[in-house]
Amino acid sequence: MSTAPCDPYRPVAHLRPPRNSVHDPNGLVFHDGHYHVCYQYNPYGATHANMHWGHFRSTDLLSWEPLPIALSPTPDGEDADGCFSGNAVSDGDRLVAFYSAHREDRSPQHQPVTSATSRDGGRTFSPRGELVIPAWPDDCTMYRDPYVWRDGDGWRMLVGSALADGRGAALLYESPDLNDWTYLGPFDAREQEPVGGTGLHTGEGWECPQYLPAQSGRPGALIFSAWNDHDGERCVTALVGEERGNVFEAGPPVLVDHGPDCYAPALLRAPGGTTHAEGGGGGRWLLWGWSWEAREEAWSVADGWAGVLTLPREISVSGDGTLRQHPAAELLALRGGHAVHAEDTTHGPEPVELGSVGRAFDLTARLETTGAAGLRLLTTPDGSEYLDIRLDAAAGELLVDRDHASLDARAHGGSFLMPCPTDQPVDLRLVVDHSMAEVFLTSTGQVLTLRFYPTGDGPWRLQARTTRDARLNYAVDAWELLPLAIKEQSADTELPQGRPT
């Protein structure tokens, strides 16, 4: 069936269940011809509580089948108070999920690793019942979020942590059989340091570490979510470098997503193909992130849902060490009617009307300007509500401004920057899906994710705008964004056995 919602803010081309709260993507794996996507899920409401693993699978990234809840807390077990984040691996005929076992009577920042196994394609999982790694290193002040991958004939695991000396770290383990694990020390660890000129830093601890191995002579990337115990700003960071023995040697941190509303991304190694335009072996890698709400919690609770997964993104590291992302190629099949085609030059200051779009659309643009110029998405007839994308050629910045993107005061505002080239046209792709906007800077491989909550019913309008002294050459195309096809959920895919205590 179509996922087209009645709720004007619920995305249609982004993966999430019909109701309740969605958090980190987990257990991403290709197994037996299917992409499996699990996610942190509260089956009882739209708040961060009662953590289970929800589960979808697909053969093509376009049509999705909800499977029964993959992981549920075991009363009085090691995970009695929540099955928190982790990943899954395909090993012959079995899927093995590794995850953070949460108990309130433990330290709240220490969630040791346990596992569960499926031998029926992910329809049911049998918990191990005991911890895979019984104890964390003594110098860890935070410990959680395993990430396991095949390494030659064996396996490796990273666990996110914060160390007592103030460093964030990804701790490395190895195993011959997924059962017995040996601690090898920090894969990488460093004190808090700035991430470019963003004002963000690498955090007190590293959550949800993910590893994109080097391939075909190109560097690898260690991706983590920068965590702060005292509610500081969080971001998703990558260290680009190479593995030498049991240590990852990398350069300065870079942002994985320049927006405010993407966190805890996870990787999936997909079969076949190559990554982006770089060529080389190793298949391709996909990434999903968690996009939280950017509105008051009471609003999303009243609507009965919160959180959504980002579009699946193909991710790679280019030969010069640049991290590049773009929407998975399969998503081009979600383009419907060609709603806008506009190509011209404007000198301003009067805006140029480009055409109308609905609440879900996929847009490409080539912009070349001598000053400050960009696109505006107007979501009310009088133009009082709008989302701006502005290019400043002199400063080398692309700015996305949502300060006027909702007339509802419960929605968050703010403006957010991505660096962009100054000596060439800027190519971008904007995917808007109701309350979700993802801006891909095709020229550089960067991305910016944000949420916004327009009150206008539509149709929405696109404009090209320049300052008085600027010239803008533009070519803009936009297509209707079709919904994913998601099968009807049965009762056993929505609720686990029993109720939370």
N, C-alpha and C positions, 0 to 999 in steps of 0.2 A: 504494500500500500504506500501511498505518498505520505511524507511526514509533514505536509503543509499544516501549520498550526492555526488555531483561532487566536491565540495570544499574539499580539502584534510584535512582541520582542523575542519570541522563541525562534531561533534559527531553523532553517529547513535543510540546508546543505552541509550542516555540521553535525557530528555524531553526539547524541545524548539520548537517554531514555525519555519517555513522555512526561515524567514527573520526578520530584525529589531532587536531591543534591548530588552533583557530580564534582569530583576533584581530580587528583593526579591521574594521568594515563598510566596504566600498569600492564604487565604481562604481554607486551607487544611481541608477537612472534608469528612467523609463517610456518604452518604445520599442515601436512596432508592436504595441500592445495588451497588452504584458506589463510587469509590474514586474520589473526585474532587480536582484538583490542579489548583489554579489560580496563577498568577505571575504578578509582575510589568512589564508593557509592553508599549513601545513607538511604536505605529502602523505606524509611519511616518518616521522612520529612526533608525540608529544604535548608537544613543547617548542617554544620560540620560536626557530626556525631555518628555513632553506630557504624563504624567503617567496615564495609564489606567490599568485595570485588564484583562489580557488574561485568557483563561480558557480551560482546558482539563478535560475529565473524562474517567474512565476506570473501568471495573469490575474485572480485574486481574493483574494490574500493567504492563502488557505486550502489550496489544492492547489499543490504545488511540483514543478518538474521540474529535476533536476540537469543542468547542461550541462557540457561538457568544461572543464577548467581554462582560465581565460581568459588569464592571463598567467604565463609561466615565464621565469626568468632565461636570458639568452642567453650561452652560453660566450664569454668574452673580450669581451662587449659592454658597453655602458654600464651595464646592470643585471645584470652577471655574478653578483653575490652576493645578489641579492634584488630582487623587484618589490614595493616598499613602498607605502604608502598614497597614495590619490588618489581621483578621482571620474570619472564618465563623463557625456557629454552625447549627446543624440539630435539629429542634424543630417541631415534628410532621410532617406535610406535607410541611413545609416551610424550606427554607434555609435563614438564616439571616447573612449577611456580615457586619462586623464592620471594619471601616477603618479610616485613617487619612485624614481629609479634608484640602487641601492646597489652600491657597490664597496668592498671592504675596503681597497684601496690609496688611497682617498680619505680625507679627514677623516671619522671615523665620524659626525659630527653634520651633515654636508653631503651631502644626497641630491638632486641636481638633477632637473629635470622632464624626462620624456620621455613618449611617447604610443604608442598602438597603435590600430588601426582594424579594425572588423568591418563587413562588408556582408552577412552572412548571419544576422542576428538574434542575434548574440552567440555563435554556435557556434564560430567561429574568429576570432582577432585577428591582424592582421599588424603586428609592431612597426615603429615608425618607423626604428629603427636608429641614431638620433643624438639628441642632446639638443634639446628644444624651446627651452630657455633655457640657453645654453652656460655662463654664469657667473652666480654669485650676487653681490649687492652686497658691496663690500669690508668693510662694517662688520657683516656677519652672522657670528655665532659658532655659529649653528644655522640650518639651512635645509632644509625638506622639506614634503611633504603639500599638493599643489595641490588647489584647489577651483575649478572653472570653471562659469560660468553665462552664459546668453544675456542681453544687455543691449541692448534695442532691435534695431538691425540688426547689432550686433557682439557681442563676447564679452569677458568679464572673468575674471580669475583672481586668487585669493588664494593665497599661499604662507606657511606658518607659519615663524616665525623667532625667534631671539634676537639682539639687537643688542649691539655691543661696549660701549655706554654703560649696559648693565644693563636695558634695556627688553625686554619681550616684544612681538612685533609680528606683524601680518598684512600682508604686502606685496602691493601691487596692481599688476596688469598689465592691458593691454587688447590686443585683436586684432580685425582685421576678418574673419579667415578661419580661425581656429584654428591657423594655421601660424606667422605672424610676430607676435611679441609685443613690446610696448613697456612698459618699467618706469615706473610713475607715482609711486612712493614708498610709504611706509607708509599703509595704509588706516586703521589705528589702531595706536598703540603707547603703552605706558605702563610705568612702573616697577612692581615688585611692590607690590600693595596687598591689604589684607584683603578677603575675600569675606564680607560681613555680619559676624555674630558667631560664625562657625564655627570660627575658628582656622586656616582654610585661606587661601591667597593665590593670586594670579593667575600665579605661577610665573616662572621665569627665562626661559622661552621658551613659545611658543604652538604646540601641535601641532594638526593636523587642523582648521584653521579652516573654518567653514561659515557661509553667509550666508543669512539669512531676510529678504528685502527687505520694506520697508514696503509696506502695501497698504491701500486704502480708508480712508485717514486715520489708520491705526494705525501705531505705530513698527515698525521692523525690529529684527533681533537679529543680532549677530555672536557665534557660538558657537565656543569653542575649548577644547582640553584643556590644562590648566596643567602644563607640564613642568618638572622640576628635574633638573639634571645630577648632583646629589649625592644621589639617591635620597630626596628629600623627598617628603612626601605630595602626591598628585596629585588633581586634581578637574576636573570639567567646568563651565565658566563661560560666562556670557552677558553681553554688553554690549548694552543696549537703547537705541536712539537712531535717528538719521536720517542718511542719506547727503547730504553737501553737497559737490558737486563730486567730488573724488577722495578725500575724507576722510570717515570715519564719526565723527560726534559723538554721544557716548553718556554715560550716567550711570554710577553705581557698578556694580561687577560683582555678579551674582547667581548662585547655584548652579542648574545645569540638573538635577542629580540629587543628592539629599541622602544617598544611600547610599554605601557603600565600594566597590561592585563594578560600577560602570558607568564606562566610559572610551571616548574616541575615537568619539563618536556621529557619524552622518552623516545628511544630509538627502536626501529625494527629493520632487520636486515632482510631485504626483499630479494626474490629470486630473479635471475636473468638481468639483461640490460647492463648499462653502465651509468655512472652518476653524472648527470647534467651534460655539459659539453666537453668535459675533460677527458672522456674516454677512460680506458684502463679496465682492469678486471675487478673482481670482488663483488659483482652484483651492484645493486643500488641500496641506499639507505633512506628510510623514511623517518620522519619525526612528527609526533603529535605533541601539543602542549595543552595545559589546562588554562582556560580563560575564565577567571572568576568574574563575579558581578561587579559593576562599577555604579552601584546604586545602594540606597539604604537597605539594610537586611530585611526590615519589616516588609518592604515592598515585595521582594522576591519570595519571602515566606508566604505572604498573602496570595501570590500568584501560584505557589505550589512547586516551584522549581528554581534551581540556581546552578550556575556553572555550565560550561560547554567545552568540548574539545575543539582545538583549532583544526583547520584543514590539514590533511596529511601533506607534508612538505618533503620534497627530495632535498637531501642535504649532502654536501661534499666539501672537501677542502681542495682548493686549486693549487697549482704548482708553486705559486708565490705565497702560499700560506693563508689565503683569504677564505673564510668560511662563507659558503654560498648556499642559499635556500631559494626554492621556488615551488609553487603548487605542484603536486603529483600530476604527471601528464594525463592520467585517466580523467582528471576533473574537467578537462576540455569537453568531455561528453555531457557535462551539465549545462553547457551553454544552449539556451533556447533562442527565442527570436532576437534578431539584431535590432536593438532599440535605438541606438545612436551611432551616427557616423558624421564626424565633423572634422574638417581640415582647413586651416586658414591662418592668417596672421592678424593680430590685433595690437593696437598701440595704446588702448585705454584712453581715459580712465573708465569709460562706460563698459559694463559687463556684456559679454556675448552669450546669448542663449544657445546651448548646444543640443538640447532635447530633453525628453522626459524618461524617467526610469521608475521601476517599481521598488518594493522594499528589499528585493534580493537581486543583485546584478553583478556581473563580472566585467570589469572595464580595463582597457589598455590605453596608455597615453604615451606619446612622445612630446616632450616639452623642451623648447629651446628659447631662452630669454636673455635679454641684456640687463635685466634688473631683478625686481621682485614681481612674481606673477604666479598663477596657479589655477586650481579648480575649486569650485564651491558646489556642494550638494545642498540645495535648499529643500527643506522638508515641511514647510508651511507655505500657504499661498502668498502671504504677505512678506515672505523672506526674512522673518524675524528669528527663525530657527535654521541653523545651517552648520555643516561640518566643512572646515577649510583644509585644503592641502596647498601649501605655499612653497614655492621654490625661490630661494635667494641665491642667484648665481654668484654674486660677489663673495658672499660668506661661505658658499659651498655647503648649504644646509637645505634640507627638506623638512618642513614643519607641518605637523598635523595638529589642528586646533579644534578641540571639542567644547570650548567655553560657552559656545552658543548652540550646542548640538541638541539640547533638550530644554523646553520651557518648564519642565517639571524640576523643581528645586531639589528633589531627592536624588537626582542623577549627578554623578561626579563630573567635574570639568577638568581643565588642564590642557597644556600644549606640550608637544613632544617632538624631538628632533632626531633626524638621521643625517649623517654627513653624505654628501653627494658630489659627483664630479663637477668641476667648474669650467672645463675646457671642451665639453661635448654635450650633445643633447642628452636629456635624462629620459630613460624609458622606465615606466612603472606599470604595475598591475594592481588594481584596487578591487578587492572582493568584499562586497557589502551584503550581509545576510541578516536583515532585520535589526538586531542590536549589536552586531558583530562587524568590525571593519579590520581587514588585514591589508596592509600596504606593502607590496613587494617592490623593492627598487631593483628592477631587472638589470640595470647597468652595473650594479655592484654585488648583487646577491643578498642584500640586507632586507630585513623585514621589520615591520612595526605593527603590533596588535593592540587594538583598543576596543572597548565597548562604548556604545552610546544609545540613547533612548529617545528617539524622535516622537513627538506627540502628533505631528501632522499625518493625516490619512493618505495623502498622495493624490495624484501622482507626484513624485518628487522631480525636481529640475536640476540640471547641470549647467553651470556657467563657467566660462573662461574669464579670468579677471587679471588685470595688470595695474600697477601703479602708473601715475601720470607720465613718468619719464622712461617707462620700460616698453620693450617690444617683445611680443610672445608669438613664436611659431608653434602651432599645436596640431596634433592629429589624435583624435579621440574616437574610440569605438567602445560600445557597451552592449552587452547581451543580457537577456533575462537569465537569471540563475535558477536552474531547475532543482527540485528537491531530491535528496537521496531517496531510494526505495528501501523502506524498512518494513519487514514483515510484522504482522500483528503480534504483540506480546501476549503470551499466555500467562496465567497466574503464577506458574512456577518459575518464570523468568524475572518476576518483579519482587517477590517476597521469599526470604528463606524460611525454613521451618522455625516456628516459634516466634516470639516477640522479644525485644530487648528488655533486660531486667532493669 
